[in-house]
Amino acid sequence: MRCDALAGERWRPALAPDVAVELLALAHQRVQPANVRWYTADDGAYAACLPPQAGADCGHVLHTYQPQVHRMWGWSDSTARRETCVPA
């Protein structure tokens, strides 16, 4: 699967976390958590892979979220992994 390739070996497939809506909002994504492929890492981080039909601009995009203090999460667009888009 293309999301698995973007995620790499660090990430394991997971169910959507309880905070899925909040995590997607951090990445400025308005998609339903059920339309996203979720991953988790050993350090408690989550990743959300959005396929094009779920709102990714071009190709699949993997957004990662790092746990912070007091139940906060960190996200940065610079850490998102994107497939290279080929012009039609």
C-alpha positions as CSV (number, residue, x, y, z in Angstrom):
1,M,0.0,0.0,0.0
2,R,1.3,3.5,-0.8
3,C,0.6,4.8,2.7
4,D,2.7,2.0,4.1
5,A,5.6,3.0,1.8
6,L,5.4,6.6,3.0
7,A,5.2,5.6,6.6
8,G,8.3,3.3,6.5
9,E,9.4,0.8,9.2
10,R,8.9,3.0,12.2
11,W,5.2,3.1,12.0
12,R,2.6,0.3,12.7
13,P,-1.0,0.4,11.4
14,A,-3.4,1.4,14.1
15,L,-7.0,2.4,14.7
16,A,-8.0,6.0,14.7
17,P,-7.0,7.5,18.1
18,D,-9.6,9.2,20.4
19,V,-8.1,12.5,19.4
20,A,-8.2,11.9,15.6
21,V,-10.4,14.9,14.8
22,E,-8.1,17.2,16.8
23,L,-5.0,15.8,15.1
24,L,-6.5,16.3,11.6
25,A,-7.5,19.8,12.6
26,L,-3.9,20.6,13.5
27,A,-2.9,19.7,10.0
28,H,-5.7,21.8,8.6
29,Q,-7.5,18.7,7.2
30,R,-11.3,18.5,7.2
31,V,-11.7,14.8,6.6
32,Q,-13.4,12.1,8.6
33,P,-10.9,10.0,10.6
34,A,-12.4,6.9,9.1
35,N,-11.2,8.0,5.6
36,V,-7.6,8.2,6.9
37,R,-5.1,5.3,7.4
38,W,-3.6,5.7,10.9
39,Y,-0.3,4.6,12.3
40,T,1.4,4.6,15.7
41,A,5.1,4.5,16.8
42,D,6.8,3.2,19.9
43,D,7.2,6.7,21.3
44,G,3.4,7.3,21.3
45,A,3.4,9.4,18.1
46,Y,0.6,9.1,15.6
47,A,0.7,9.4,11.8
48,A,-2.3,9.9,9.4
49,C,-2.0,9.1,5.8
50,L,-4.4,10.9,3.5
51,P,-5.1,9.5,0.1
52,P,-6.0,11.9,-2.7
53,Q,-9.7,11.1,-2.4
54,A,-9.6,12.1,1.3
55,G,-8.4,15.6,0.5
56,A,-4.7,15.3,-0.1
57,D,-3.6,18.0,-2.6
58,C,-1.7,15.6,-4.9
59,G,-0.9,12.0,-4.2
60,H,-0.8,10.5,-0.7
61,V,0.4,12.6,2.3
62,L,1.6,11.3,5.6
63,H,1.2,13.8,8.6
64,T,2.9,13.0,11.8
65,Y,2.0,14.1,15.3
66,Q,4.3,14.1,18.3
67,P,2.9,13.9,21.9
68,Q,3.6,17.0,24.0
69,V,3.0,17.8,27.7
70,H,-0.5,18.1,29.1
71,R,-2.2,16.1,26.3
72,M,-1.1,18.5,23.6
73,W,0.2,17.4,20.2
74,G,2.9,18.8,17.9
75,W,2.5,19.0,14.1
76,S,4.5,20.7,11.5
77,D,3.8,20.8,7.7
78,S,7.6,20.6,7.2
79,T,7.5,17.0,8.6
80,A,4.7,15.8,6.2
81,R,5.8,13.2,3.7
82,R,4.3,13.7,0.2
83,E,4.3,11.6,-2.9
84,T,5.8,13.4,-5.8
85,C,3.1,14.7,-8.2
86,V,3.5,14.1,-11.9
87,P,1.8,16.8,-14.1
88,A,-0.8,15.3,-16.4
